[in-house]
Amino acid sequence: MKKHLVRFFIILTLLVALLLPAAASAAVVVVRGGYRYHGHIYRYHHHHRYYNHRVWVVATPGRLGYYRYW
């Protein structure tokens, strides 16, 4: 009886470990309000990077306005 319980818990632990996503997964998940990446939520995605802050830089003569990310 004891051997069956031990075997059952080992199998159950392996199944749970395989079904849960890895915490350090690099998968990007789009969530409400931003992107989840490496366990953190970022609000903005720009040029293949993720940022939490964005501000509009006003246009100057000879240069268009643009967003600055950090």
For each residue, the residues with C-beta under 8 A, 3 or more apart:
1: 4 5
2: 5 6
3: 6 7
4: 1 7 8
5: 1 2 8 9
6: 2 3 9 10
7: 3 4 10 11
8: 4 5 11 12
9: 5 6 12 13
10: 6 7 13 14
11: 7 8 14 15
12: 8 9 15 16
13: 9 10 16 17
14: 10 11 17 18
15: 11 12 18 19
16: 12 13 19 20
17: 13 14 20
18: 14 15
19: 15 16
20: 16 17
21: 25 27
22: 25
23: 39
24: 38 39
25: 21 22 38
26: 37 38
27: 21
28: 35 36 37
29: 35 36 37
30: 34 35 36
31: 34 35 36 41
32:
33: 41 43
34: 30 31 41 42 43 44
35: 28 29 30 31 41 42 43 45 50
36: 28 29 30 31 39 40 41 42
37: 26 28 29 40 42 50
38: 24 25 26
39: 23 24 36
40: 36 37 50
41: 31 33 34 35 36
42: 34 35 36 37 45 50 51 52
43: 33 34 35 51 52 53 54
44: 34 50 51 52 53 54 69
45: 35 42 49 50 51
46: 49 51 54 67 69
47:
48:
49: 45 46 69
50: 35 37 40 42 44 45
51: 42 43 44 45 46 54 69 70
52: 42 43 44 70
53: 43 44 69 70
54: 43 44 46 51 67 68 69
55: 67 68
56: 65 66 67 68
57: 65 66 67 68
58: 65
59: 63 64 65
60: 63
61:
62:
63: 59 60
64: 59
65: 56 57 58 59
66: 56 57
67: 46 54 55 56 57
68: 54 55 56 57
69: 44 46 49 51 53 54
70: 51 52 53
